[in-house]
Amino acid sequence: MIIEQDEAAGIIEKILSYSSADSASVNFSGSNSNNLRFALNSVSTCGAVDSVSVSITSNFGKKSGSVNITSIDDESLKNGVLQSEKIAKLSPDNAEFMPPPEKQTGYYEVKEYFEDTNSVTPENLAEKISYTLDKAVQNDLVSSGFSKVETKFNSIGNSNKLLAYSKSTNSSFSSTMRSKSGNGSSKVNRAYANIDLLNVRKFSDKVIDNALLSKNPQSYEPGKYVTILDNSAASDMLNNMLWTLNLRSADEGRSFFSNNSKGNKIGQKLVSDKVHIYSDPQNDLAPASPFNSEGYPIRKTDWFSEGVLKNLYSTIYWAKKTGTEYISYPSNIIMDGSDKTVEQLISETEKGIFVTRLWYIRSVDQKQMLLTGLTRDGVFLIENGKIKNSINNFRFNESPINVLKNVIDMSAAEKVVGSETGDSKIVVPALKLSEFNFSTISDAF
């Protein structure tokens, strides 16, 4: 269900009018979506979802209670407020309670809604996917995947007169192609607010080419090698680092960014001077919400510039406690690249390994930011500037910080979806590294 701005504001005001709490806040959101799933080279399901959600939080002193409901009739809204107040009165004091923010101004204007995306029908999705299915059959591959278009709204209000609203669209396409023998595979996953950027034919051709190239992998020993991480693989590394850019955990000595003598490492050069990582809700490829879940504005923020750590995000509580500037958790993350293609990076590599995708990534040591995981869906040996052949999968043990330290070149940045990035909005180049630690062979295809 999509509620326009004025109506959403009216519903939030109605909810707040029922409140008898010291303060209250409302998060009101909804969506419409159409999706299509395919497997074994044919469409398997087609679905549609229409939803609405209201989260009501009531505060008495430092006590808080929250309720989520999925109906917006008057009786449901009144009962939601009443239940949140009952829960709040039963709750213990929160020593770190912060009152809802005052009315905010200066939200960025973000172009996150596209009518062309909103107007896509299930028939349109099927027409786009037919190319993927036909090409899979022509190349004797087995395809599966998922495509979806979605329109969302999100509105926030509270008893301190704050009111914020955004509307967005998203279009996505993912496809896995496997050889019939099962010894070759590739995957592509892309998502854009503007469906005009979702070139299903281009992405289908890419995943088919890589699937054919990945057949019959040859044995290759683990070790540390010059490595090119394709954009999707790089995005998983970047996303895993994003979670650790937290000021409090750094100040309290619980993260890689901790510095025992100064609290944190802001101002220190930690990675290659080629690295510029930032967030910007107005980015054309990855437009994102201009406000966070509390209604505070999200601003353009540098995280690394010329390899130097510039900022860490925090909460209002920690910012006030430490007397530091409040910087919100971002709604996207962007790493600048070059004007090179991935193919150029390969052509300029005498010997190395090309990794298209990572998966099953888990933390090994939080303070060292050490991760382990596996390669998947295409690992290739590069010799004399060309892909020589497909090789076996590996387990890796590596840190996003080491990855960024070891950057020697990069491609143009693209908006991609990694194996474990979820709905995170990430723009990242493919990364050429002086070394990457492949610790053992993985027998999985």
N, C-alpha and C positions, 0 to 999 in steps of 0.2 A: 504494500500500500504506500503510495506516495502522497504526502500531505505538503501542500505548498506553504511558503513562509508565513503568510498572515494567518492562515488557519492553524498552523503549528503553534504560533505564538499565542493564539487564543486558547488552545487546549492547555498549554503550559500555564497560562495565567489562571485558568479555571482550576487546575490541580493545586496550584499554590494558594488559591482562595479557600480551599478546604483545610489548609494546614493550621494547626494551633501550636506548632513547634516554635522554638526560638529561631530556628532558621531551617530552610528546606531547599533542595535542589532537584531538578528533573532532567533526565536524559531521555529524549523522545526520538525514536528512529523507526525507519521502515524501508522496505525494498520490494521491487518487482523483478523477477528474473525468468528467463527461458534458457533451457539447457538441452544439449543433445550429446548422447554418449554412443560411441561406436566400438565394435570389437569384431575380430575375425573378418575384417573387410566389409562389414555391413553395419548399418545403424541398429542399435539395440534398444535404446530407450530415448524418450523425449519427455521433458518435464517442465513444469512451471511452478514458481513459488511466489506467494503474495503474503507478506508478513508485516507486522507492526509490533514494536516493543516499547514499553515505558518503564523506566527505572526511577523510583522515587526514594529519596533519602531525607530523613527527618533528623534534626539535631536538637537535643535538650542539654544545654551546657556542653560538656565534652562527651556526651553519650550520642551515639548514632545508630540508626536502624535503616535498612534498605529493603525494598520489595521490587520485584520485577513482575509486570503483568503484560498480557498480550491482547487486551481489549480496551477500547477508549470510550465506551458508553459511560454515562455519568455515575451509575452505581458502581461500576468497576473502579473508576478513578477515585471515588470517595472511599471505597473499601481499601484500595491500595494505600492511600494516605493514612487511614486509620491503622492498618497493619504495620506500616513503617514506624508510626509513632509508638505503638505498643512494643515493638522490638527495641526501639531506642531506649525506652524507659527501663527495659530489662537488662540492657547492655552495661558493661563496666565503662568507666571513664577511659577515654583514649588519651594517653599522656602527650601524644603528638597531634592532637586534633587541631585543625586549622579551619576557621569559618569559611563559608563559600565566598568566592571573590566578589568584589564590587563590580559594577557595570564596567565593561571593558570597551575600549575604542581602538581604532587603527588596525582592525583585521585586514590582512592582505586580500585583495581581489584575486580570486583563483578561478581559472577556466577549467573546471573539473567535470562539467556536464556538457554532453554533446548530443544533440537531438538525433543525429544519424545513428548513434549507438542505441539510444532509447527506442527508436522506431523499428529496430531489427525484429523480425518475426521468426518463429521456428522454421518456416519454409526457407527464409534467407539463410539460416544456419545450415540446413540440409543441403542447399545449393552449394555453399562454400565447401562443405565437407566432401561432397561428391568427387571433387578433384583429388582430394587426398586418397579416397578409397580406390578410385580408378588407377591412380599412379602406383598404389601398392600392388594391385593385381598385375599391372603391366610389368612390374619389377620382381614378381614372384616373392613378395614380402607379405607378412601378416601385420595388419595395422590395428591399433586400438587407440582410444583417446577420448577427449572431452572438450566441448566448446560451450561457452556460456556468455550471455549478455545480461547485465544487471543495472538497474537504476536504484539509487539509494537517496534518502534524505537523513539528515542528522540535525537535531535541534536541542539546545541546552538553555535552561533558564533557572533562576533561583530567586529567593526572597530578597536578595540585595539588588534586584532590578537588572541583573545580567541577562542578556538574551543573545543567542548566536544561532545561525542557521547555515547549512550548506546542502547542496544537492550535487550528486556525482553520478557518473556512469562508468561502467567497466565492461570490456569485452576481452574474452580469453580463448586461447586455443592451445591444446596440448596433444601430442601424438607420440606414441612409441611404435617403432617399426622393428620387427624381428625377422630374421631369416627363418624359413620353415624348419631348418635343422636345429634352430635354437642357438647357434654358435656365433651369431652376429646381431647387434641391436643398436639402436640410437633413439634418442628422445629429444623433443623440442617443447618448450613451454613459454608462451608469451602472453602478456596482458597489457592493454592500453585503455585509457579513458576514451580515446577517440578511435572508433573502429576503423577509420580510414588508415590507421597505422598498422592494423592487424592484417598483414599480407599472408593469407593462408597458403596461397600457391607458393610463394617464396619459401616459407617455413617448411612446407611439405616437401619441396624439392631438396631442401637442406637435410632434413631428417632421413630422407630416402638415400641420398648420396652417402651419408655417414654410415647408414645401416649396411649398405652394400660394401663399403670400404672396411667395415669392422669384421667381416666374415673371416673364419679360420684364423683366429689370433695365434701368433707364435710365442713361444716361451721367452721370457726376458727376466733377468735377475733383478731383485729389488736393490735399492741404493739411492744415493743422492744424485740427481741429474738436472741439467738444464731442462726447464719445463715451461710449457705454455698452458696456462689454465684458460680455457674458453670462457666467455662472458658468464655463462651460467654457473660454472664451477667457481669462478671468482666471486660471484654474488653470494654464495654460501659462506665463503670466508669473510666477506665484508659484513654480512648479517650477523655472524657469530661474534664479531668484534663489537658491533653496535650495542649489543646487550651489555657489554662490560664498560661502556663509557659513562659510568655512574660516579658522580662526585662523592656521594656518601661512602660507598664501598671503598673508594680510593682513600678518602680521608681517614677511614677507620682501619686501614691496613689490610683490606680483604681482597685486593685486586692487583693486577699487573701495574695499574696506574698509581699505585701507592708509592709514597716516598716518605720513609720514616722520619726524615729530618724536616720536611716541609709539608707533609700531609699528602700531596699528590704531585704528579709529574707535569702539570700544565707549564708550558714554556720550554720543555725539553725536546730536543730532536730525538725521535724514537724510530723513525722509518726513513726510507729513501726520500731525498729532496724532490724526487719526481712526483711525490704523492700529494694530491690536494683532494680532501674529502670534506664534504659539506652537506647541509640540508637546505632546501628551498621549496616551500609549498608552491611557488609560482613556476617551477621548472616545467618546460613544455612537454617533455617526454613522460614525466611522472608528477603531474599536478596532484596536490594533496591537501588535506584539511588545513585551513588557516588557524584552527583552534584545537586545544586538547580536550580531554574528557571532562575537565573542570570548567572549561570556557576561557582559559587563558590563551592569548595569541601565541601562535608558533611563528617564529621569525627565521629568516635566513641566518644560518649559523655555520661557521667554520669549525671543523673538528681537527683536521690536520691541514697545515699549509706549509709547503716546502719541507715536509717531513716533521714539522714541529707540532706537538699537541697543543691546540689552542683553547679548547673548552671541554667540559664534561657536563652532562645534564644532571638535574637534581629535582627535588621537590620543593614546594614553597616552605615547608617546615625546615628542611635542611639549609636552604638558602638564608632564611632568617636567623637560624641558630648560628650559622657560621659567618653571617654578614657578607655573603657573596651574592652576585647577580643571579637571579632565577633564570635558568635556561631549561625549557621544557624538553621532554623526550620528543624526538622529531617525528614528523609524519612521512618523511622519505629520507633516503640517503643517496648521495651522488658522489661518484669519483670521476674526476676529469681524466680524459684519455688523450690520444693523439689523433692524427688524421689517417693513420694506417689501418689496413684491413688485417684480419686474422691471417689471411693468406700471405700477406707481406711479412708478418712476423715469422711464419713458417719458412718462407723463402730466404730469410736472412739468418736462419739457424743451421749451423753446420751439423750438429748432432744434438738431439734432445727428445723429449717425450711431449706429446700433445694429449691433454686430458679434456674431454668434452663435458664430463659431469662427475660430481661427487654425491655420495649419499650415506645414510646411516652415520651421521656425524655426531660424536658425543664428546663431552668435556673429560679430560684426563686430569688436568691440574689448573684450577681456576686462577691461581696467582701467577702462573706462567702463561696463561691463556693457551695451554696445550690442548689440541684436539686430536681425536683419532676418527677414522672413517674409511670409506672404500671408494674406489673409482667404479664407474658403471657406464654402460652404453657407449663405449668407444674410447679406447686408449691406443695411441698410434706412435710408432717410432719414426722420428725425423732424421734423415741423413742427407747431407748436401743440399739442404733447402727444399727437400721434397718428403712427403709422407711415403715411407718405404713399405710398411705393412702394419697390420693390426697386431697388438701384443696383449698379453694377459692382464687381467685386473690386479690391482694392488690394494693392500691396506696402507694407509699413510699415518704418520704421527707428525703433526706440524702445527705451528701457531700462526694465526692471522698476522701477528706482528712480524714474525720472521718472513712471511710471504711479502709483506709490504717493505721490509728491509731489503729483500733480495730482488726487487723489481729492477730490471735493466731496460725494459721497453714495454710498450702497451699499444693496444689498438684504439680505435674510436670507441667511445662509450655507447652502450645500448641499454635500454630498459629490458630486463630479463627477469625470469622467475627461476629460482634455484630449486633444488630438491627439497629443502627444508626451510624456505624463506616465507612460506605461507602467503599472506596478503601484503607483506612488506613491499614498499615501492622502492625499487633499487635500480639505479643507473650505474653501470660499471663497465670498464674496458676489459678485454682479454689481457692477461698479464703474462709477460715473459719474465721468468725468474732465473737467477743464476744457479739456484738449486732448490729442490723440493724433496723431502724425505719420504721415499717409498720404503716402508719398513719390512713388509712381507708380501708374498704372492697371495692373491685371492683366487680360488678356483671357480668362483661363480661367474656366469655369463651375464 
